[in-house]
Amino acid sequence: MPPPRLVLAHATAGRAVLRWLRVTLCGRGRVPGAGPVILAPNHLSQADIPLMGSASPRPSWYLGKDELAGGPVGAFLRAFGMVPIARGTGDAAALARISGLLAAGEVITVFPEGTRSPDGRLHTFRSGVARMAAAAAAPVVPVGITGTPAWWPRGARPALTRPAPATITVRFGSPLSPPRDVPAARRRFTQALTEAVLALTGQEHAARFAPVEE
């Protein structure tokens, strides 16, 4: 059961985010209503982080780079379910917390690209989602986000005005069953997840990892 602060943030701030951004939501009913679930969206903008916390039909935790955890914005993001992680270090404490949350039947959002796309294409997914899904026996829901860079471009501040209606869309796909916890099955799963997200976004696929931002 998510803590009261996360339930409150999802019910209040989450609704406000969706209204302010005039978000179009598709397929929310595909997210299982109980038990552990991993949401796996593409990542185009910093707006994707609060957007996913708002768009999920259930309160969701997510991994976020620890540089975002400070100050007023960091306090908001943590209240919205962010689990800070030191990227590139194999942050065992953060990963253990995520594993514990999945074991408790929570919803976790993980961006499989590991960082924002530098060029708008969908970059090669890293192995973390498949590993988490296999270890927790958790279904994975592919998610396609479109339009967020129009409101909050990479390398810039968010616009002070609201985006036009239907600019931003979040599409939830059908859940994928977790893979067996062996390398070949995890690779096949990651490929299937990539194809599912591509179908939801219409992005071009870049067959390489996105460089992790400093």
C-alpha positions in Angstrom: 0.0 0.0 0.0 1.6 3.3 -1.0 2.1 5.8 1.8 -0.6 8.5 2.4 1.7 11.3 1.1 2.1 9.5 -2.2 -1.7 8.8 -2.5 -2.4 12.5 -1.7 0.1 13.8 -4.2 -1.3 11.5 -6.9 -4.8 12.5 -6.2 -4.2 16.3 -6.0 -1.0 17.3 -7.7 -1.4 14.6 -10.2 -4.8 15.8 -11.4 -3.5 19.4 -11.5 -0.6 18.4 -13.7 -2.9 16.6 -16.1 -5.2 19.5 -16.3 -2.5 22.1 -16.7 -0.7 20.2 -19.5 -4.1 19.3 -21.2 -2.9 15.7 -21.4 -4.7 13.2 -23.6 -4.7 9.7 -21.9 -5.2 6.4 -23.7 -5.3 2.9 -22.4 -5.1 3.6 -18.6 -7.3 0.6 -18.0 -4.5 -1.7 -19.3 -2.5 -1.1 -16.1 -3.3 -4.0 -13.7 -5.3 -2.7 -10.7 -3.4 -4.7 -8.1 0.0 -6.3 -7.6 3.5 -5.3 -8.7 3.7 -3.5 -12.0 6.5 -1.8 -13.9 5.6 1.1 -16.2 8.2 1.5 -19.0 7.9 4.8 -21.0 10.1 6.5 -23.5 11.9 9.6 -22.2 11.9 12.9 -24.2 11.7 15.6 -21.6 12.1 16.4 -17.9 8.3 16.8 -18.0 8.0 13.1 -18.4 8.8 12.5 -14.7 5.8 14.3 -13.1 3.7 13.4 -16.1 4.1 9.7 -15.5 3.4 10.1 -11.8 0.2 11.9 -12.8 -0.9 9.7 -15.7 -0.5 6.4 -13.9 -3.9 5.2 -12.7 -2.2 4.0 -9.5 0.3 6.0 -7.4 3.7 5.2 -8.8 7.3 5.3 -7.6 10.1 6.0 -10.0 13.9 6.2 -10.2 15.3 9.7 -10.7 18.8 10.9 -10.8 20.0 12.1 -7.4 20.9 15.6 -8.8 17.1 16.2 -8.9 16.5 15.4 -5.2 17.5 18.8 -3.7 15.6 22.0 -3.2 11.9 22.7 -3.6 11.6 20.9 -6.9 13.3 17.9 -5.3 10.9 17.9 -2.4 8.0 17.9 -4.8 9.5 15.0 -6.8 10.2 13.0 -3.7 6.6 13.5 -2.5 5.6 12.3 -6.0 7.4 9.1 -5.5 10.9 9.7 -6.7 13.6 7.3 -5.4 16.9 9.1 -6.0 19.6 7.0 -7.6 23.3 7.7 -8.4 23.4 6.8 -12.0 26.4 4.8 -13.3 27.4 3.6 -9.8 25.2 0.5 -9.3 23.4 2.3 -6.5 22.6 -0.8 -4.4 20.5 1.0 -1.8 18.2 2.6 -4.4 17.8 -0.7 -6.3 17.1 -2.6 -3.1 14.4 -0.1 -2.3 12.8 -0.5 -5.7 12.9 -4.3 -5.3 11.2 -4.0 -1.9 8.5 -1.8 -3.3 7.8 -4.3 -6.1 7.7 -7.1 -3.6 5.1 -5.1 -1.7 2.9 -4.9 -4.8 3.7 -1.3 -5.7 3.8 0.4 -9.2 7.3 1.4 -10.4 8.1 3.6 -13.3 11.4 3.0 -15.0 12.6 4.8 -18.2 14.3 1.9 -20.1 16.5 4.3 -22.1 18.2 5.4 -18.8 18.1 9.1 -19.8 16.3 11.5 -22.0 16.7 11.0 -25.8 19.2 13.5 -27.2 17.6 13.6 -30.6 14.0 12.5 -30.3 14.6 9.0 -31.4 14.0 5.9 -29.2 17.3 4.7 -28.1 18.4 1.1 -27.2 16.8 0.0 -23.9 19.1 -1.0 -21.1 18.6 -4.3 -19.3 17.3 -3.0 -16.0 13.6 -3.3 -16.7 13.9 -6.9 -17.8 16.0 -7.8 -14.7 13.6 -6.1 -12.4 10.6 -7.7 -14.0 12.2 -11.2 -13.9 13.3 -10.9 -10.3 9.9 -9.6 -9.1 7.7 -11.6 -11.4 6.1 -8.2 -12.3 4.3 -7.5 -15.6 5.6 -4.5 -17.6 3.3 -2.0 -19.2 4.9 -0.2 -22.2 4.1 3.5 -22.3 4.4 6.0 -25.2 4.8 9.7 -24.4 4.5 12.2 -27.2 4.6 16.0 -27.2 6.4 16.9 -24.0 9.4 18.5 -25.7 7.1 21.1 -27.2 6.4 22.3 -23.7 9.7 21.5 -22.0 12.5 21.2 -24.6 15.8 19.5 -23.7 18.3 22.0 -22.5 15.7 24.7 -21.8 13.2 25.7 -19.1 9.5 24.7 -19.4 7.2 27.1 -21.1 5.2 29.5 -18.8 2.1 29.0 -20.8 0.0 25.9 -21.1 0.5 23.7 -24.1 -2.3 23.6 -26.7 -4.9 20.8 -26.2 -3.8 17.4 -27.4 -0.2 18.4 -27.7 0.9 15.9 -25.0 -0.4 12.3 -25.1 0.3 9.3 -22.9 -0.6 5.9 -24.3 -0.5 2.7 -22.2 0.0 -0.5 -24.0 -0.9 -4.1 -23.1 1.1 -5.6 -20.2 4.0 -7.9 -21.1 4.5 -10.9 -18.9 7.8 -11.0 -17.1 10.6 -13.0 -18.7 12.4 -15.9 -17.2 15.5 -14.8 -15.3 18.0 -16.0 -17.9 20.0 -13.8 -20.3 18.3 -15.0 -23.5 14.8 -14.6 -22.2 15.6 -11.1 -20.9 17.0 -10.0 -24.3 13.9 -11.2 -26.1 11.8 -9.4 -23.6 13.7 -6.2 -24.0 13.3 -6.4 -27.8 9.5 -7.0 -27.4 9.3 -4.0 -25.0 11.2 -1.8 -27.5 8.8 -2.8 -30.3 5.8 -2.1 -28.1 7.0 1.4 -27.2 7.9 2.2 -30.8 4.3 1.2 -31.8 2.9 3.6 -29.2 5.1 6.6 -30.1 5.9 6.3 -33.8 9.5 7.3 -33.0 12.4 6.4 -35.2 14.6 3.8 -33.5 18.3 4.6 -32.8 20.2 1.3 -32.5 22.5 2.6 -29.8 22.4 3.6 -26.2 21.6 7.2 -25.4 24.6 8.9 -23.7 24.0 9.4 -20.0 23.8 13.1 -19.2 26.3 14.7 -16.8 
